[in-house]
Amino acid sequence: MVSVGISLKQIREEKNISLNTVAKNLNISVYFLESIENDNFSVIPSGAYTIGYIRSYSNFLDLDAGEIVKLYKFQVNISNKEQPIRIKKPIETFNF
């Protein structure tokens, strides 16, 4: 499975569009666009912003934004399952 970031980056490069051009047209920072292309979604403020950025970026590249967002949600869901759930040990207090 090809990731969202790799797909967007490959298509952008095939169309000979610079990241700065995308950033200026979409009014999204180059930092966030690079993060999306590197599949580093944790630096973007929230999931809603990430979906909005991916949708805008996909539309800019003339892609099916719905399919790209669906792929993103699937990708994030898979990566969340890989992380083990850790439950903190309760703090013991003694009341005398």
N, C-alpha and C positions, 0 to 999 in steps of 0.2 A: 504494500500500500504506500503510495506516495503521499507525503504530508502536505498540508495546506501551504505552508511557507515555501517548500521546494517547488510546488506547482506554480504559485504566483510568481516566484523569482524567475523560473524558467521561461514562463510566458512573457514576462516583462522584458527579459533579455532577448528573446526571439523577436520581439517587436522593436528592439533597439530603443527602449525608453529608459532614461536614467531615473534613479530613485529620487533625485532632486525634482525632476519634472513631475513625478507622481505626487510628491509632497506639496509642491506649489499648487497643482490643480485641485487636490483634495483637501488642502489645508490641514494636513496631518503631518506631524513632525517626522523627519527622516529617522529619528531614533525609534519611534513606534513602528514605522514601516520595516526597518531592519529587524526589529524584534519579531515581527510577524513572519518575515522571510526566514528567520532562524528558529521559528517555532518556540520562541521564548515569550509566551503569553503572560507570564507572571509579572512583567514590568508594566503592563498596561493596567490603568486604575481599576477596571472591573470587567466582568464578562460581557456586560451590555455594550461597553465601549469597544471591546475587542470584536464583537459581532458586527457592530456598526462600521468599524474600520475595514474589516474583511469584506463586508458587503459593498462598501464604497470602492474599495480597491478592485474587487471582482468586476463591478460594473464599469469601472474605468478601463479595464483590460478587455471589455466586451465578453465576459464569461457569464455563465449561469450562476448568479450570486446565491440563489437558494441551494444549489448543489454544493457550492464551496462552503457555505455556512453549515450545511448538514455534515460535510466531511470534517469541519472543525469541531463540531459538537461530538461526533463519534471519536475523533482523535483525543479530545480532552477527556472524554468519559473513559477511554482505554487507559490513558496515562494516570488518571486518578485511581483506578483499580490496582495499579501496580504498587502504589505506596501503601505500606502497612499502616494499619490504624493503631495508634499508641494511646493507651489510657494511663493517665498519671495515677500514681499511687496516692491514696488519700493521706492527708497530713494527720498524724496522730496527735491528739491533744489530751493532756491529763488535767482533770479538774479535781482539785483536792478539797 
